[in-house]
Amino acid sequence: MISVEQLFNTEISKSERLRALILIGLLGLEAILLLVIYFFYSEEYLQMFKTHIAIYAILIFTFIIIIYEIFVHYLIGRRSSILIHPQFFGFINSFSEVSLLSLLLIFIVEYSEETIILQAPATLTYFIFIVLSTLRLNFKLSVFTGALAASEFILISIYYSTIYSNTPVDVAHPNLTGMQYLGQGAIMIIAGIGAGFVADLIKKKMVISWNNIKEKNEVIDLFGQQISPQIVDSILKNKAELYGARKMVCIMFLDIRQFTPFVENNQPEKVVAYLNTLFGFMIDIVQSHHGVINQFLGDGFMATFGAPVSVGNSSQNATEASQEIIEKLSVEFNKGNIPETRIGIGLHYDEAVTGNIGSSLRKQYSITGKVVIMASRIEQLNKKYNTSLLISEEVFNQLNTDSKNWFTWLEASKIKGSEKLVSLYKFEKKNAV
């Protein structure tokens, strides 16, 4: 089974590729908007920089960073193994992106001999990298991106404000002050911390979602295809009951009559096809009435109603499922889908001990208690009384009035394993097999 760490690394790989695409789009949009602004305010621009070097440098930088992000996107797609250590890759990538922007600012100041670019909107590009660092889902990486951007911006500002400290100041070219670059640097750090908290929250939500999926898969693995998705959801809400509980349940034992002679007189393939046909609709019926098939017994099975979760009246559900199986058996025979088949079903309602039993390598959800033995013994009495469905008085007392009308009291019988007589009721609906 794939671990949460593997899922996380896979998600980081997808997120890093998505981040590269987003950066390509945003930086491309930024370049277009700056060109539009330059077109309308070219005179003001020339008053600030004297030359076109700044706008050219920004366009060149945008092109370089876009090429870089295309390379990152391609590299991750072709060699996703580089994200075996996603944190290391993330730190390297953040350092490269932020440093490229810092080199752009240095280039513009060097060639224009103007520090005004450090007060221009172009420096806000740092915040694009900080915000998108959340897609890496790593608190430390977001803080690192914010701190790196702040450090490089402040160092550049200190260096050039010192060099040009003796330059005459005019209204169009104000000197860069410590209040400005330290303030902007502080906001970058705060933005990085904020992005880190967002990334951490998203990561925790993802891990919770993955753990929920893992738990659901574990339940499905535990019960195989024995239960419906609705019961799986109910189990997840009541997971404590998987580890041992006393519950009132209705146990069903079903046995196919004359199965041994059928096996002896038919090829194995035909026997398997026969069982698959029978069990196919029987399992569907049991599940549709909120039952769970606990184990197959070769020529029959044991099912539980009321555990691991209880939905409605367990005895009523088990009885209606039994009646539907008997009726369906008749329909399938009349259609010619199966040979003439007789079954015996026994139902008993009582307390059981439920829970997972086994080792760390293999567990099975088990139902134990006298109720299981009694239901098995009641089923075997179908042979004695030539009936298809027998229920105990405990089951009968749980039924609604209409269902009770389908049964007739048979007798109080002595059952092996019980010291008291058990009142039995037989199913006598007209279309029973």
C-alpha positions in Angstrom: 0.0 0.0 0.0 1.3 3.4 -0.9 2.4 5.4 2.2 1.3 8.9 3.1 4.9 10.1 2.5 4.8 8.6 -1.0 1.5 10.2 -1.7 2.8 13.5 -0.4 5.9 13.4 -2.6 3.8 12.6 -5.6 1.5 15.6 -4.8 4.5 17.9 -4.3 5.8 16.8 -7.7 2.5 17.8 -9.3 2.3 21.0 -7.3 5.8 22.0 -8.3 5.0 21.6 -12.0 1.7 23.5 -11.5 3.7 26.2 -9.7 6.1 26.5 -12.7 3.1 26.9 -15.1 1.5 29.6 -12.9 4.8 31.5 -12.7 5.2 31.4 -16.4 1.7 32.8 -16.8 2.0 35.5 -14.1 5.4 36.7 -15.2 4.3 36.8 -18.8 1.2 38.9 -17.8 3.4 41.1 -15.7 5.7 41.9 -18.7 2.7 42.7 -20.9 1.2 45.0 -18.3 4.5 46.8 -17.7 4.8 47.4 -21.5 1.3 48.8 -21.6 2.1 51.1 -18.6 5.3 52.1 -20.3 3.5 53.0 -23.5 1.2 55.4 -21.7 3.8 56.8 -19.3 7.0 56.8 -21.4 7.8 60.4 -20.6 7.6 59.9 -16.8 9.7 56.7 -17.2 12.5 58.6 -19.0 12.5 61.2 -16.3 13.2 58.5 -13.8 15.8 56.4 -15.6 17.1 58.6 -18.4 17.4 55.5 -20.6 15.3 52.5 -21.7 17.6 50.1 -19.8 15.1 49.3 -17.0 12.2 48.2 -19.2 14.6 46.2 -21.4 16.1 44.5 -18.4 12.7 43.6 -17.0 11.6 42.1 -20.3 14.9 40.1 -20.5 14.5 38.9 -17.0 10.9 37.8 -17.7 12.2 35.8 -20.7 15.0 34.2 -18.6 12.7 33.3 -15.7 10.1 31.9 -18.1 12.8 29.7 -19.8 13.9 28.6 -16.4 10.4 27.6 -15.3 9.8 25.8 -18.5 13.0 23.8 -17.8 11.8 23.1 -14.3 8.4 21.9 -15.5 10.1 19.7 -18.1 12.7 18.3 -15.6 10.1 17.3 -13.1 7.9 15.7 -15.7 10.7 13.6 -17.2 12.6 13.0 -14.0 10.1 13.0 -11.1 12.7 11.2 -9.0 14.4 14.5 -8.3 11.6 15.1 -5.8 12.6 12.1 -3.7 13.9 14.9 -1.5 11.3 17.6 -2.3 12.5 20.0 0.4 16.0 20.1 -0.9 14.7 20.7 -4.5 12.3 23.4 -3.2 15.1 25.3 -1.4 17.3 25.2 -4.5 14.5 26.4 -6.7 13.4 29.2 -4.4 17.0 30.4 -4.1 17.3 30.4 -7.9 14.1 32.3 -8.5 14.6 35.0 -5.9 18.3 35.5 -6.8 17.4 35.9 -10.5 15.1 38.8 -9.5 17.8 40.3 -7.2 20.3 40.1 -10.1 17.8 42.0 -12.3 17.7 44.8 -9.7 21.5 44.9 -9.5 21.8 45.0 -13.2 19.4 47.9 -13.6 21.0 50.0 -10.8 24.5 49.3 -12.2 23.6 50.5 -15.7 21.2 53.3 -14.9 23.1 54.5 -11.8 19.6 55.1 -10.3 18.3 53.4 -7.1 14.7 54.4 -8.0 14.1 50.9 -9.3 14.3 49.7 -5.7 11.3 51.8 -4.9 9.4 50.7 -8.1 6.6 48.2 -8.5 9.1 45.7 -10.0 10.4 44.8 -6.5 6.9 43.5 -5.7 7.7 40.5 -7.9 9.3 39.1 -4.8 5.8 38.6 -3.4 4.8 36.5 -6.3 7.5 34.0 -5.4 6.5 34.2 -1.7 2.8 33.6 -2.3 3.4 30.7 -4.7 5.7 29.1 -2.2 2.5 27.8 -0.5 2.1 25.3 -3.3 5.2 23.5 -1.9 3.2 22.7 1.3 6.2 23.4 3.5 6.2 26.0 6.3 10.0 26.2 6.4 10.2 26.7 2.6 7.7 29.6 2.6 9.6 31.3 5.5 12.9 30.7 3.7 11.5 32.3 0.5 10.3 35.4 2.4 13.5 35.7 4.5 15.7 35.2 1.4 13.8 37.9 -0.6 14.0 40.3 2.4 17.7 39.7 3.0 18.7 40.1 -0.7 16.5 43.2 -1.1 17.8 44.8 2.1 21.5 44.0 1.3 21.1 45.4 -2.2 19.4 48.5 -0.9 22.0 49.1 1.8 24.8 48.7 -0.6 23.6 51.1 -3.3 22.1 53.6 -0.9 25.7 53.8 0.6 27.4 54.1 -2.8 25.0 56.8 -4.0 24.6 58.6 -0.7 26.5 61.6 -2.0 24.4 61.9 -5.1 22.4 65.1 -5.3 18.8 64.6 -4.3 15.9 66.0 -6.4 12.2 65.4 -6.4 12.3 62.9 -9.3 15.2 60.9 -7.7 14.8 60.6 -4.0 17.3 58.7 -2.0 16.4 55.2 -0.7 16.0 55.4 3.1 16.4 52.7 5.7 12.8 53.1 6.7 11.8 52.1 3.1 13.9 49.1 2.5 13.8 47.8 6.1 10.0 48.2 6.1 9.6 46.4 2.8 11.9 43.7 3.9 10.0 43.2 7.2 6.7 42.8 5.2 8.4 40.2 3.0 9.4 38.2 6.0 5.9 38.5 7.4 4.4 37.4 4.0 6.7 34.4 4.1 5.5 33.4 7.6 1.9 33.9 6.5 2.4 31.8 3.4 4.0 29.2 5.6 1.0 28.9 7.9 -1.3 28.6 4.9 1.0 25.9 3.4 1.1 24.0 6.7 -2.7 24.1 7.0 -3.2 22.8 3.5 -0.7 20.0 4.2 -2.5 19.0 7.4 -5.8 18.9 5.6 -4.3 16.8 2.8 -2.8 14.3 5.4 -6.1 14.1 7.2 -7.9 13.3 3.9 -5.3 10.7 2.9 -5.5 9.1 6.4 -9.3 8.9 6.0 -8.9 7.3 2.6 -6.4 4.9 4.1 -8.7 3.9 6.9 -11.5 3.4 4.4 -9.3 1.2 2.3 -8.3 -0.8 5.4 -12.0 -1.4 6.2 -12.6 -2.5 2.7 -9.5 -4.8 2.9 -10.8 -6.2 6.2 -14.2 -7.1 4.9 -13.4 -7.6 1.2 -16.5 -7.3 -0.9 -18.8 -8.5 1.9 -20.3 -5.1 2.8 -21.9 -2.2 1.0 -20.3 1.3 0.7 -22.9 2.6 3.1 -21.8 0.2 5.8 -18.1 1.1 5.2 -19.0 4.7 5.9 -20.9 3.8 9.0 -17.9 1.7 10.3 -15.6 4.7 9.8 -17.8 6.7 12.0 -17.8 4.0 14.7 -14.3 2.6 14.4 -14.1 1.8 18.1 -16.6 -1.1 17.6 -14.0 -2.9 15.4 -11.8 -3.5 18.4 -14.3 -5.4 20.5 -17.9 -4.8 21.6 -21.0 -6.6 22.9 -23.9 -6.2 20.5 -27.3 -7.6 19.9 -27.2 -9.2 16.5 -29.3 -11.5 14.3 -27.2 -14.4 12.9 -28.2 -16.1 9.6 -26.9 -19.5 8.6 -27.7 -20.7 5.1 -27.1 -24.1 3.7 -27.6 -25.6 0.2 -29.3 -28.9 0.3 -28.0 -32.0 -1.6 -24.8 -30.1 -2.5 -22.5 -33.1 -2.1 -24.3 -35.3 -4.7 -24.4 -32.3 -7.1 -20.6 -31.9 -6.8 -20.1 -35.6 -7.3 -22.2 -35.7 -10.5 -20.9 -32.5 -12.2 -17.6 -31.0 -13.5 -15.8 -28.5 -11.2 -16.4 -25.7 -13.6 -20.2 -26.3 -13.5 -20.1 -26.4 -9.7 -18.3 -23.1 -9.5 -20.6 -21.5 -11.9 -23.6 -22.8 -9.9 -22.3 -21.4 -6.7 -21.4 -18.1 -8.2 -24.9 -17.8 -9.6 -26.5 -18.6 -6.2 -24.1 -16.6 -4.0 -24.3 -13.7 -6.5 -27.9 -12.8 -5.8 -27.8 -14.0 -2.2 -24.9 -11.7 -1.3 -26.7 -8.8 -3.0 -29.8 -9.5 -1.0 -28.0 -9.7 2.3 -26.1 -6.5 1.6 -29.3 -4.7 0.5 -30.8 -5.5 4.0 -27.7 -4.2 5.8 -26.2 -7.6 6.5 -22.5 -8.7 6.3 -21.3 -12.1 5.0 -18.8 -13.2 7.7 -17.7 -16.5 6.1 -18.5 -18.9 3.3 -19.0 -22.5 4.4 -18.5 -24.3 1.1 -22.2 -25.0 0.5 -23.5 -22.0 2.4 -22.5 -19.0 4.5 -22.9 -17.2 7.8 -24.2 -13.6 7.8 -24.6 -11.1 10.5 -27.2 -8.3 10.8 -26.5 -5.6 13.4 -22.7 -5.7 13.4 -20.3 -4.1 12.8 -23.0 -1.4 12.6 -26.6 -1.7 13.3 -29.1 -0.3 10.8 -32.7 -0.5 11.9 -34.3 -3.7 13.2 -31.7 -6.5 12.7 -34.1 -9.3 13.0 -36.5 -7.7 10.6 -33.7 -7.1 8.1 -32.5 -10.7 8.4 -36.0 -12.1 8.0 -36.8 -10.0 5.0 -33.5 -11.0 3.4 -34.2 -14.7 4.0 -37.6 -14.4 2.5 -36.3 -12.6 -0.5 -33.6 -15.2 -1.1 -36.2 -18.0 -1.0 -38.4 -16.1 -3.5 -35.4 -15.3 -5.8 -34.4 -18.9 -5.7 -37.8 -19.9 -7.1 -37.6 -17.2 -9.8 -34.2 -18.2 -11.0 -35.3 -21.9 -11.2 -38.4 -21.0 -13.2 -36.2 -19.0 -15.6 -33.9 -22.0 -16.1 -30.9 -20.2 -14.7 -30.3 -22.8 -12.0 -31.3 -26.4 -11.4 -33.9 -27.1 -8.7 -32.4 -26.1 -5.5 -33.5 -26.4 -1.9 -31.9 -24.4 0.9 -32.2 -24.2 4.7 -31.9 -20.9 6.6 -31.8 -20.5 10.4 -32.0 -17.2 12.3 -31.4 -16.4 15.9 -31.2 -13.1 17.8 -29.0 -12.6 20.9 -25.9 -10.9 22.2 -22.6 -11.5 20.5 -19.0 -10.4 21.0 -17.7 -8.6 17.9 -14.2 -7.4 16.9 -11.0 -7.9 15.0 -9.2 -11.1 15.8 -5.8 -12.1 14.4 -2.2 -10.8 14.1 -0.7 -7.6 12.8 -0.3 -9.4 9.4 -3.8 -10.8 9.1 -7.0 -9.8 10.9 -10.6 -11.0 10.5 -13.7 -9.4 11.8 -15.3 -12.1 14.0 -18.7 -12.7 15.6 -18.5 -15.0 18.6 -21.0 -16.1 21.2 -23.8 -18.5 21.8 -26.0 -16.8 19.3 -23.8 -18.1 16.5 -24.0 -21.7 17.7 -27.8 -21.4 18.2 -28.3 -20.0 14.7 -26.3 -22.9 13.2 -28.3 -25.5 15.2 -31.6 -24.0 14.1 -30.6 -24.1 10.5 -29.8 -27.8 10.8 -33.3 -28.5 12.1 -34.7 -27.5 8.6 -33.8 -31.0 7.5 -35.8 -32.5 10.4 -38.9 -30.4 9.7 -38.5 -30.3 5.9 -38.6 -26.5 6.0 -36.7 -23.7 4.2 -36.6 -21.1 7.0 -36.7 -21.5 10.7 -36.5 -18.6 13.2 -36.2 -18.5 17.0 -38.8 -16.9 19.3 -36.2 -14.1 19.9 -36.3 -13.3 16.2 -40.0 -13.6 16.0 -40.6 -11.2 18.8 -38.6 -8.5 17.0 -40.7 -8.7 13.8 -43.5 -6.3 12.8 -47.1 -7.6 12.6 -47.1 -8.2 8.8 -43.9 -10.3 9.0 -45.2 -12.3 12.0 -48.2 -13.4 9.8 -45.7 -15.2 7.5 -44.7 -17.6 10.3 -46.3 -20.4 12.2 -45.2 -21.7 15.6 -43.7 -25.1 15.1 -42.7 -26.4 18.6 -40.4 -25.8 21.5 -37.4 -27.9 20.5 -34.4 -29.2 22.4 -31.3 -27.9 20.7 -27.8 -29.2 21.1 -25.8 -26.7 23.1 -28.8 -25.3 24.9 -30.2 -26.5 28.2 -33.6 -24.9 27.6 -36.2 -25.5 25.0 -36.2 -23.1 22.0 -39.5 -22.0 20.4 -39.2 -22.3 16.7 -41.3 -20.7 14.0 -41.4 -21.9 10.3 -41.9 -19.8 7.3 -45.1 -20.7 5.4 -45.5 -18.1 2.7 -47.1 -19.7 -0.4 -44.3 -19.0 -2.9 -41.6 -20.5 -0.6 -39.6 -23.3 -2.2 
